[in-house]
Amino acid sequence: MIPGAEFIVPAAYFAAAVMFIYGLKGMSSPVTARQGMIWAGIAMLLAVLVTFIHPKVEGNYGLMLIALVSASGLAWWWARIVAMTDMPQMIALYNGMGGGSAAAIAGVELLKMHSGQSDMATTTLLVASFGAIIGSIAFSGSLVAFAKLQGWLRKTWRFPKQQLINLVVFGITILLALIIFVAGPSPFLLVLFFGFALAAGILITIPIGGADMPVIISLYNALTGLAVGFKGFVLEIPALMIAGIVVGAAGTMLTQLMAKAMNRSLTNVLFAGFGKADEDAGGG
Amino acid sequence: MEGWIALYIFMLAAFTGIEVIRRVPAILHTPLMSGSNFIHGIVVVGGMVVLGMADTTAEIVVGFIAVFLGAGNAVGGYVVTDRMLEMFKSSDKTKDKG
C-alpha cells in the first residue's frame, strides 16, 4: 500500500464531492453549464485515479484497466458518432449502465457475504439489497427505454391486469430480498433475486409510450443516483453517497419539472397506460 | 459507517440536490438530466473497489461488469452532455453576432 493513502484517498474523494456539487450548480444556468461540466469531469478523473491506491483495493489492477479502457473507448466512440436527435436514448443507455453497475456492486458484496468474507451489519445488508433492486430496475428499465427510442422495440405491450402482474413481480423481488436477509445469500437465491428485479424494470417500462420516455428516463436517472448513493453507504465512500443522493434528489425534482412542462403528472405517465389497457380490454 | 451520520449526509445531500435544480429553465432540462447522468457515473469508483477486493471467479466476473458498466456511464454521459452543451455555445455565438 502506498504510504499516506489513508489520507490521500478520502481527501481526493472529498475534493471530488465538492467539485461535483459545484459543477452541477453551474449546469443549472446556460452561461456556466460548460464550465460546470469541466469541473465535474475533473472530479471524476481525480476520483477514478485515486481509487487505484484505495486501501481496500488489493489486486485485479489489470482487469480494472481493461474494463475501464474498453468501456470508455466504446462509450466515447458511440456517443461521438450518434446523431444529435438520438441523444435521449443515449442518456437512457448510459444511465442504464450506471444502474447495472450499482446492481453488480451489490452482487459482489452479497457474494462476498455468501463466502463468509464479509460480515455485513443488518442496516448495511438492507441498504445493499435495496440498492440492488433500484439499480436493477433502473438498468433493465433504461435499456427498454433505449430500445424503444432507438426503434428496436416498436410495440407497446399492454395487457389486462398488467398493473397487478407488475405488483406481484415487485412483491416477489422484495420477498426474495427478505429471504436473503434472513437465510443469507446463496448463489441460487441471488440469481433469482436479480432476475426478478430486472424483470420488474422491464415490465414497468414496456407499457409506456414514446412521448413519455424523457420523463421516464429522468426518473430512472434519479433512481440510479439513489442506488449509487446506497452503494456509497455500503462501501463506506461518502463521495459516492453525496454524488448519488444529490443526483437522486435533483433527478426527482427534474422529473417533476419535466412532467409538468408536458402537462402530465408523474402518476399519469407511469400508470396511464394501465388504465388504457383496461379500457381496451373492456371495449374489445 | 455510523448510521446516523450517514442519514445526515443523505438528508443534506438531498436538500443540496433539490436546491441546485430548483429554478432551472426548461431549455436546460435535457442537458441537466444528461449532466446528472454523468455525475452518477462516479459509481465506477465503487466498481473498482469491489473488483479490487474480489477473490473468487464469480466475484471477479461481476466486479468486472460493475467497472465496465460504470466506466461506460461516466464516459458516455460526459461525451453526450458535452455535445449537447456545444449546441448551446454555438447558438449563443450566433446570437452575439446578430
Interface residues (C-beta under 8 A of the other chain):
Chain A: Y13 A16 F20 I21 G23 L24 K25 M27 S28 S29 P30 A33 R34 G36 M37 A40 G41 M44 A47 V48 T51 F52 H54 K56 V57 E58 G59 N60 Y61 L63 M64 I66 A67 L68 S70 A71 S72 L74 A75 W76 W78 A79 R80 M84 M87 P88 M90 I91 L93 Y94 N95 M97 G98 G100 S101 A102 A104 I105 G107 V108 E109 L111 K112 S115 Q117 T123 P187 P214 I217 S218 N221 T224 G225 A227 V228 G229 K231 G232 F233 L235 E236 I237 P238 A239 L240 M241 I242 A243 G244 I245 V246 V247 G248 A249 A250 G251 T252 M253 L254 L257 M258 A261
Chain B: M1 G3 A6 I9 F10 A13 A14 F15 T16 G17 I18 V20 I21 R22 R23 V24 P25 A26 I27 L28 H29 T30 P31 L32 M33 S34 G35 S36 N37 F38 I39 H40 G41 I42 V43 V44 V45 G46 G47 M48 V49 V50 L51 G52 M53 A54 D55 T56 A58 E59 I60 V62 G63 F64 I65 A66 V67 F68 L69 G70 A71 G72 N73 A74 V75 G76 G77 Y78 V79 V80 T81 D82 R83 M84 L85 M87 F88 K89 D92
